[in-house]
């Protein structure tokens, strides 16, 4: 019985050990969602297909012979099977360019063109989908099916995997064109964010959401006041400007960005996120430094031999107050004992030796 218990303990320990090492703190993961501009509408080029081992996609859609929930080198389509190039593509490439080589960046992209924020609301999505089917508005259901039939649940699923494998650093959001007549759209955007934060057990103070403007020169640029309201309504919401990002003139509308527009826009998302990451860095650790105050006026050099005299001169060659690393040997003068000492730390234990001037 004891042998069986010990074997079980060993196995359990091995499992726990494997689990603890499964999470990579240097794997930064972003959950992206929205409609067509987040999905990406720019034409894919050969350069877009070139991958970098530090930029990954956490596959959220069932396509491209890739398994949902697994990480792959990032290349379009990043969202559903008909996604092209958009915000997340340029966001990720900018992030790995600016971050240290030890950091990897991954994006899980759950976006479908032309759809309301209600599709992402866990309390409204079922009725939203049913109403669309009743009206025969079903062209996009194939993409919904790629996301498992429920985009909110798919974001949560990706979030749970992200927490196991790396660290969720934030949300990337672009949506609103479909809801240009929805007066309470900012509140609904906040609700979806709040629901995701709660369900994924994330700290809202450490998990920002970056909300991009609609194309200012497009048909719905006038709605950017509402976009700003949404960003302001969320304590950790951040507005990403689309000013100067060209919009693409299409046959029936002007809603999408050009490739250059997507690049500028995606890089702005990255620049804001880099700024946020910088602000989250802990202050410099000064606990490993000591301030040594040396009162050389109290040293009676007439009573010291050459070695002690050299030590005194060494101290005098520095300023009266010096800050040095605590683990390095340093000279101090003890006023009470009227003696010079060498002090250092080894294995967390402090050692102190008196300078006598005698040869060993």
C-alpha positions as CSV (number, residue, x, y, z in Angstrom):
1,X,0.0,0.0,0.0
2,X,2.8,2.4,0.9
3,X,4.6,1.5,-2.3
4,X,1.5,2.3,-4.3
5,X,1.1,5.6,-2.5
6,X,4.7,6.6,-3.2
7,X,4.3,5.7,-6.8
8,X,1.2,7.8,-7.1
9,X,2.9,10.7,-5.5
10,X,5.8,10.5,-8.0
11,X,3.4,10.4,-10.9
12,X,1.4,13.3,-9.5
13,X,4.6,15.3,-8.9
14,X,5.7,14.7,-12.5
15,X,2.3,15.9,-13.8
16,X,2.4,19.0,-11.7
17,X,6.0,19.6,-12.7
18,X,5.1,19.3,-16.4
19,X,2.1,21.6,-15.9
20,X,4.2,24.3,-14.2
21,X,6.7,24.3,-17.0
22,X,4.1,24.4,-19.7
23,X,3.4,28.1,-19.3
24,X,5.9,30.3,-21.0
25,X,6.0,33.8,-19.4
26,X,7.7,35.1,-22.5
27,X,4.8,34.1,-24.8
28,X,2.6,37.2,-25.0
29,X,-0.9,36.4,-26.3
30,X,-3.5,38.8,-27.6
31,X,-7.2,38.0,-28.1
32,X,-8.6,39.9,-31.2
33,X,-12.2,40.2,-32.2
34,X,-14.5,42.3,-34.3
35,X,-15.8,42.5,-37.8
36,X,-14.3,42.8,-41.3
37,X,-11.5,45.3,-40.6
38,X,-10.3,43.1,-37.7
39,X,-10.6,40.1,-40.0
40,X,-8.5,41.8,-42.6
41,X,-9.4,42.8,-46.2
42,X,-6.0,43.7,-47.8
43,X,-4.7,41.4,-50.6
44,X,-2.2,38.8,-49.4
45,X,1.3,39.1,-50.9
46,X,4.2,36.7,-50.9
47,X,5.9,38.8,-48.2
48,X,2.8,38.3,-45.9
49,X,3.3,34.5,-46.1
50,X,6.9,34.7,-44.9
51,X,6.8,33.6,-41.2
52,X,8.9,34.5,-38.2
53,X,9.3,32.0,-35.3
54,X,8.5,34.7,-32.8
55,X,5.2,35.7,-34.3
56,X,2.5,33.0,-33.9
57,X,-1.2,32.5,-34.5
58,X,-3.3,30.7,-31.9
59,X,-5.6,29.1,-34.4
60,X,-9.2,30.0,-33.5
61,X,-10.9,28.8,-36.8
62,X,-11.2,25.4,-38.2
63,X,-9.4,25.6,-41.6
64,X,-6.1,25.5,-43.3
65,X,-5.4,21.9,-42.1
66,X,-4.5,23.4,-38.7
67,X,-5.9,22.3,-35.4
68,X,-8.0,24.8,-33.4
69,X,-6.2,25.7,-30.2
70,X,-2.7,25.1,-31.5
71,X,0.0,27.6,-32.2
72,X,1.4,28.0,-35.7
73,X,3.8,30.5,-37.4
74,X,1.6,33.5,-38.2
75,X,0.5,33.9,-41.8
76,X,-2.8,34.9,-43.4
77,X,-5.5,33.9,-43.0
78,X,-5.3,34.8,-39.3
79,X,-9.0,34.7,-38.6
80,X,-11.6,32.6,-40.6
81,X,-10.7,30.9,-43.8
82,X,-11.4,33.9,-46.0
83,X,-9.5,36.4,-43.9
84,X,-6.9,38.4,-45.7
85,X,-4.4,40.9,-44.3
86,X,-5.3,43.4,-41.6
87,X,-4.7,44.9,-38.2
88,X,-3.3,41.8,-36.4
89,X,-0.8,40.9,-39.2
90,X,1.0,44.3,-38.9
91,X,0.4,44.5,-35.1
92,X,2.3,41.2,-34.5
93,X,5.2,42.0,-36.9
94,X,5.7,45.4,-35.2
95,X,5.6,43.9,-31.8
96,X,8.3,41.3,-32.4
97,X,10.4,44.0,-34.1
98,X,10.4,46.2,-31.0
99,X,10.4,43.6,-28.2
100,X,13.4,41.7,-27.0
101,X,14.3,38.5,-28.9
102,X,13.3,36.4,-25.9
103,X,9.6,37.4,-26.3
104,X,7.2,35.7,-28.7
105,X,3.9,37.2,-29.7
106,X,0.7,35.3,-30.6
107,X,-2.7,36.4,-31.7
108,X,-6.0,34.5,-31.6
109,X,-8.3,36.3,-34.1
110,X,-12.1,35.8,-33.9
111,X,-13.7,38.2,-36.4
112,X,-16.5,38.0,-38.9
113,X,-17.4,40.8,-41.4
114,X,-20.7,42.8,-41.2
115,X,-21.7,41.6,-37.7
116,X,-23.0,43.4,-34.7
117,X,-21.4,43.5,-31.2
118,X,-24.4,41.4,-30.2
119,X,-22.8,38.4,-32.0
120,X,-20.0,38.6,-29.3
121,X,-22.4,39.0,-26.4
122,X,-22.9,35.8,-24.5
123,X,-26.5,36.8,-23.6
124,X,-27.6,38.1,-27.0
125,X,-25.7,35.9,-29.6
126,X,-28.2,33.1,-29.8
127,X,-31.1,35.3,-30.6
128,X,-28.9,37.4,-33.0
129,X,-28.0,34.3,-35.0
130,X,-31.5,33.0,-35.1
131,X,-32.9,36.4,-36.3
132,X,-30.3,36.5,-39.1
133,X,-31.3,33.0,-40.2
134,X,-35.0,34.0,-40.1
135,X,-34.2,36.9,-42.4
136,X,-32.1,34.7,-44.8
137,X,-28.9,36.6,-43.8
138,X,-26.8,33.5,-43.7
139,X,-23.7,34.2,-46.0
140,X,-21.5,34.5,-42.9
141,X,-22.7,31.4,-41.0
142,X,-20.0,29.3,-42.6
143,X,-17.4,31.4,-40.8
144,X,-19.4,31.2,-37.6
145,X,-19.2,27.5,-37.9
146,X,-15.5,27.6,-38.3
147,X,-15.4,29.3,-34.9
148,X,-17.5,26.5,-33.4
149,X,-20.9,28.2,-33.8
150,X,-20.3,30.7,-30.9
151,X,-17.7,33.4,-31.2
152,X,-17.9,34.3,-27.5
153,X,-17.3,30.8,-26.4
154,X,-14.4,30.5,-28.9
155,X,-12.7,33.6,-27.5
156,X,-13.1,32.1,-24.0
157,X,-11.6,28.8,-25.2
158,X,-8.7,30.5,-26.8
159,X,-8.2,32.6,-23.6
160,X,-8.0,29.5,-21.4
161,X,-5.4,28.0,-23.7
162,X,-3.6,31.2,-23.7
163,X,-3.4,31.3,-19.9
164,X,-2.1,27.8,-19.9
165,X,0.6,28.3,-22.5
166,X,1.6,31.9,-22.0
167,X,0.3,35.2,-20.7
168,X,-2.7,37.2,-22.0
169,X,-1.5,40.7,-22.4
170,X,-4.6,42.3,-23.8
171,X,-7.5,42.5,-26.3
172,X,-7.5,44.0,-29.8
173,X,-10.9,45.2,-30.9
174,X,-12.3,46.8,-34.1
175,X,-16.0,46.7,-34.7
176,X,-18.9,49.2,-35.0
177,X,-19.7,49.6,-38.7
178,X,-22.7,47.2,-38.4
179,X,-24.0,49.1,-35.3
180,X,-23.9,52.7,-36.6
181,X,-27.5,53.2,-35.5
182,X,-27.1,51.6,-32.0
183,X,-27.2,54.3,-29.4
184,X,-25.9,52.2,-26.6
185,X,-23.1,50.5,-28.6
186,X,-20.3,51.8,-26.2
187,X,-22.1,50.1,-23.2
188,X,-22.5,46.8,-25.1
189,X,-18.8,46.9,-26.1
190,X,-17.9,47.3,-22.4
191,X,-20.3,44.5,-21.4
192,X,-18.5,42.0,-23.7
193,X,-15.1,43.1,-22.4
194,X,-16.3,42.8,-18.8
195,X,-17.8,39.4,-19.4
196,X,-14.5,38.1,-20.9
197,X,-12.5,39.5,-18.1
198,X,-14.7,37.8,-15.5
199,X,-14.9,34.5,-17.3
200,X,-11.2,34.3,-18.0
201,X,-10.4,35.5,-14.4
202,X,-8.2,38.3,-15.7
203,X,-7.1,41.4,-13.8
204,X,-8.7,44.3,-15.7
205,X,-6.0,46.6,-14.4
206,X,-3.4,44.5,-16.2
207,X,-5.5,43.5,-19.3
208,X,-6.1,46.5,-21.6
209,X,-8.4,46.6,-24.6
210,X,-7.3,48.5,-27.6
211,X,-10.2,50.0,-29.6
212,X,-9.6,51.3,-33.1
213,X,-11.4,54.1,-34.8
214,X,-13.5,53.6,-37.9
215,X,-12.0,54.8,-41.2
216,X,-12.2,58.6,-40.8
217,X,-12.5,59.2,-44.6
218,X,-15.0,56.3,-44.9
219,X,-18.8,56.3,-44.8
220,X,-18.9,56.0,-41.1
221,X,-16.1,58.1,-39.9
222,X,-18.6,60.3,-38.1
223,X,-19.2,57.4,-35.6
224,X,-15.8,57.8,-34.1
225,X,-17.3,59.8,-31.2
226,X,-19.0,56.6,-30.2
227,X,-15.8,54.7,-30.5
228,X,-14.1,57.2,-28.2
229,X,-17.0,56.8,-25.7
230,X,-16.5,53.1,-25.7
231,X,-12.7,53.4,-25.0
232,X,-13.4,56.0,-22.3
233,X,-16.1,53.9,-20.7
234,X,-13.7,51.0,-20.0
235,X,-11.1,52.0,-17.3
236,X,-8.3,50.2,-19.2
237,X,-9.6,51.0,-22.7
238,X,-7.4,52.7,-25.1
239,X,-8.4,54.5,-28.3
240,X,-6.3,53.9,-31.4
241,X,-6.5,56.7,-33.9
242,X,-7.1,55.9,-37.6
243,X,-6.3,59.5,-38.7
244,X,-4.2,59.4,-41.8
245,X,-5.0,55.7,-42.5
246,X,-6.4,55.6,-46.1
247,X,-9.8,54.0,-46.7
248,X,-10.5,51.8,-49.8
249,X,-13.2,53.1,-52.1
250,X,-15.3,50.1,-53.1
251,X,-18.3,49.8,-55.4
252,X,-21.0,50.1,-52.7
253,X,-19.2,51.6,-49.7
254,X,-16.0,52.9,-48.2
255,X,-15.5,51.1,-44.9
256,X,-12.3,49.1,-45.2
257,X,-8.7,50.4,-45.1
258,X,-6.1,50.1,-47.9
259,X,-3.1,47.9,-47.3
260,X,-1.1,51.0,-46.3
261,X,-3.9,52.0,-44.0
262,X,-3.9,48.6,-42.3
263,X,-0.2,48.8,-41.8
264,X,-0.2,52.2,-40.2
265,X,-3.2,51.2,-38.1
266,X,-1.9,47.9,-37.0
267,X,1.5,49.4,-36.0
268,X,-0.4,52.1,-34.0
269,X,-2.1,49.3,-32.1
270,X,1.4,47.9,-31.4
271,X,2.9,51.2,-30.4
272,X,0.1,51.7,-27.9
273,X,0.6,48.2,-26.5
274,X,4.4,48.7,-26.3
275,X,3.7,51.9,-24.3
276,X,1.4,50.0,-22.0
277,X,3.9,47.2,-21.5
278,X,6.5,49.8,-20.6
279,X,4.3,51.3,-18.0
280,X,3.7,47.9,-16.4
281,X,7.3,47.2,-15.9
282,X,8.3,47.1,-12.2
283,X,10.5,49.9,-10.9
284,X,14.2,49.2,-10.7
285,X,15.1,46.9,-7.9
286,X,17.3,48.9,-5.5
287,X,17.1,46.2,-2.7
288,X,20.5,44.8,-3.8
289,X,22.3,48.0,-3.4
290,X,23.7,49.6,-0.2
291,X,24.7,53.1,0.5
292,X,28.1,53.2,2.2
293,X,28.9,56.3,4.2
294,X,32.5,56.8,5.0
295,X,33.6,59.4,7.5
296,X,37.3,59.6,6.5
297,X,37.9,62.5,9.0
298,X,37.8,60.0,11.9
299,X,40.5,57.7,10.4
300,X,43.8,58.0,12.3
301,X,46.2,57.1,9.6
302,X,49.2,57.5,11.9
303,X,48.3,54.2,13.6
304,X,47.9,52.2,10.4
305,X,50.6,50.4,8.5
306,X,51.1,50.6,4.7
307,X,48.3,48.2,3.9
308,X,45.8,50.1,5.9
309,X,47.1,53.4,4.6
310,X,46.6,52.2,1.0
311,X,43.1,51.1,2.0
312,X,42.3,54.6,3.4
313,X,43.6,56.2,0.2
314,X,41.5,53.8,-1.8
315,X,38.4,55.0,0.1
316,X,39.4,58.7,-0.3
317,X,39.6,58.2,-4.0
318,X,35.8,57.7,-4.1
319,X,33.2,60.2,-3.0
320,X,32.1,60.3,0.6
321,X,28.8,58.5,-0.3
322,X,29.0,55.6,-2.7
323,X,26.3,53.2,-3.9
324,X,27.7,49.7,-4.7
325,X,26.3,46.3,-5.4
326,X,25.8,44.5,-2.1
327,X,27.3,41.2,-3.3
328,X,30.6,42.9,-4.2
329,X,33.4,43.3,-1.7
330,X,33.5,46.8,-0.3
331,X,35.5,48.8,2.2
332,X,33.8,50.4,5.2
333,X,35.1,52.3,8.2
334,X,33.5,51.4,11.6
335,X,33.6,54.5,13.8
336,X,33.0,52.6,17.0
337,X,35.8,50.1,16.4
338,X,38.1,52.6,14.7
339,X,38.9,50.0,12.0
340,X,38.6,49.3,8.4
341,X,36.7,46.3,7.2
342,X,36.1,44.5,3.9
343,X,32.4,43.4,3.8
344,X,30.6,41.2,1.2
345,X,27.8,38.7,0.8
346,X,28.0,35.1,-0.2
347,X,25.0,32.8,-0.5
348,X,22.9,35.3,1.3
349,X,25.3,35.5,4.3
350,X,27.2,38.6,5.1
351,X,30.9,38.4,5.9
352,X,33.2,41.0,7.4
353,X,37.0,41.0,7.7
354,X,39.1,43.6,9.6
355,X,42.0,45.1,7.7
356,X,45.0,44.7,10.0
357,X,47.8,45.5,7.7
358,X,49.6,42.2,8.6
359,X,50.7,39.8,5.9
360,X,49.0,36.4,5.9
